[in-house]
Amino acid sequence: MPREVVGIIEGVGDTITRADDAFLAMVDRDRADLIAGRLNWREMTPPEFLRREDAGLKEALTAGGDGYAAPFRKEFVRPDGTRVPVLVCCALHRDMLGQWTRYVVDLGAREAPLAAIAPMRPSSVEPNPAGFLQRLIGELTEERRRLFTMLDGTTSLIWAVDRDLHLVSSNAAFQAALRPLLSRNLEVGDLAILPMLPDAMQAQWRGLYLRALAGERFIERTDVAVNSTEIVNEHTFSPIYDASGVITGVAVVSTDVTSRVAAERAEAARKYELEAAQRLAGIGSWEWDPRTNVTQWSEEMFRIYDRDPASGAPLYDELERYHGADDLQKLQAFVERALVSGEPYAMDTTFKRRDGADTWVFESAEVVRDANGVIVKLRGATLDITDRKNAVLGLSQSEAKLLEVQRIARMGSWDWKIASDAVTWSSSLLEIFGLDADTTVPPYAQHAQYYTPESWELLGAAVTHAVAAHQPFQLDLEMMPERSRVRWIVSRGEPVIDQAGAVVGLQGIVIDVSERKVAEEENRRLELALVRAQKTEAVGQLAGGIAHDFNNILTAMLIEIQELLSEPPRPEQLRDGLRDLQLAADRAASLTRQLLLFSRRQVLQVRPLELNGLMADLARMLRRLIGEDVTLEVRASAQELWFDGDVGMIEQVITNLIVNARDAMPRGGRILVRTAALTVEEGAEPRDSNARAGRFVAFEVVDEGHGVRPDLAAHVFEPFFTTKEAGKGTGLGLATAFGIAQQHRGWIELASPSGGGATFTVVLPMASARPIVSAIESPVSTRAATPARVLLVEDDAAVRRTLSRSLAGIGYEIILAVDGPEALRQWSDYDGQIDLVVSDMVMPGGISGLELLERLSQLKPDLRTILMSGYISSAEDRSRVEQTGGRLLAKPFNAEGLRRAVAEALAVR
């Protein structure tokens, strides 16, 4: 039996004094409660409805006797706490102050309230219900009007059908949508499935209606093309029940969700692109809410941590399952500091996968704040660096290496849409390219401005192949950012393929490898320097050997020629011939000197030199040498520039550079020579591979010639390299100058601007103090100052005879030896009574001249010695000669040089 849906109550003030059974059933009370006065309408009313209840009473008071307030909705609370929704109409009694009557309609019942009210005639209540019914019908009519106004005001299509799928009701939007198809409204009673629809669509809609008629409430989406534009609608199907609970029809609400679907698809595409970029780079992203302990992981995070996505992201407390105690403690310390101070953090950490393999990741994170600046989340990224870590196994895990790994990890991501030619760069990639964060990235076709021509050509070919062959690429590229130095990058990319299998774009990452490229370039430069040094050393060894033999020949020639010229008068024609031979021998000696200078085996005769004075003296001679069409200008420093050097070698350097400058100006011009002091600070950018910090003297030779091409500049100091015509250059001038500079612990720099001309700068160490000027040399006597016994050791017979005659001719006693062993025998035969030993440096017999002098000096510490040599093969040999206290006599020399050296050696006490 359906319960009564309308009850009547009477009361005074807040107390209900009379109530029928229908009302008591609504509020789950019995008549004992009524009799005991326990029914108080205010206490039975939830607080939020009290104001409306009071307003109803006031309205009834205004209406006068038998006047009813407009029906209003409210609720009554039952004893068990449940609520019953009701519709109340209130009236006040005539002549009975404060007494009222209320009609209460149970809105929770399925039965129609009007049907139940019609036969009811309350006998105990004075007010006539006719007024109530009139107000109730009016209110329901107004409610229906408001409902239809609301339905007609929405853009959604709303309609209802009966069980036979005939239209029962619809709103204005529904009729407006169907009117263009039917040329009329779809009337009540018409079939809701339109006959002009395709059979498949009719079947689809019939199936949807039948699902709802079976009692299912569901949402379904359909799409249709209108003027080549896809329109997506979302339909909500709900069954309609009658008062007895029987389904009598279906209500449908249809909404155009095209824009929402487009946004959902765009979001899905962005998510796919992000996941693809993360997969390509091995980077996962995550968020953690410390308030709820809930984490959110991207797809790549599950792959990195080898976790099943179906199990969801782990809680923060579960991290101890992955990380060891040390790493977990470090991670927790970073997290706690970030939550307190707001500082981001970055760290390397390791964990074990399910298969037991160690995995290395680089994790960085930053805080997320709400609108009030309160930290509410941590957001971060995790980069799988296992491969990189495996590649550097065995290397130090120090802080320096950690920083280096983080630097290598600098990278940025990019995305290119082929159809629109639109390119998207991440903020880190903008930084790598040297661009501001708000820079608008131009279309791909305009990216040539960022790369060198060679790199742009390589990138274009790789992109074309990637799109055509569906293959990824990886390139080393050199780029020229607008607001940054040139950088080297590694660019990796892979095609983006749509569901149809077509390439619609490319996406990838860029890694900054500038420092690695600089190191590789430095290694190549050092390798080239090593090859050049090895080549110079090989050629130098050959040149030294040749010079040694030539020096022996020239020594004999020069002494014999000088002896012949010093003898009693000879025919002038013969003397002229001897002078010509002497000039030829001097030229040959000059050539061997150049070979030895180039090979750095020339015997250094170092003494203090002042650069300005040396340059001024040499310039007078060089002006005659370079010709009248070339002007030589010398700009000397106001400061005296002292250094230690071999005057002959330094003059050779200056002469070679000035002659080279003259040859670079065949039509004449100006050669400028400048001298200056130079200080190189610690940490300064190296000017040359041999440069170092310290105080130096320097001179520049500047010409106005055609200059040196960049491709030739790296070779100008190589032996036998020349750009001059055949027969006009030996290729030893600059190589010799380069060797002398290095022999003096200095270097030479070359600068040649594109406009022409070249500047050669020679840099030599500055002397620590100004030297004391020595006395002028006195001429050599033609007779020995004191008688002396000289042991002469020389393996070359011609040289031995020549030296012996020259020294014996001025009064010295000469003892001859061919090699070291014979010299030792002679020493023994004479019982060491020898005043001076003159020995060649390189000799057969297993004992060199240097070793011979060292042995004899041990036997006689005050022994005076002279070592003759065309060259000294190593710095170690030079040091050993100095330690013996002996003198060096450089070959070739003439009779005067020999006699002077002997006289000076014997004069030492």
Disulfide bonds with the S-S distance in Angstrom:
none
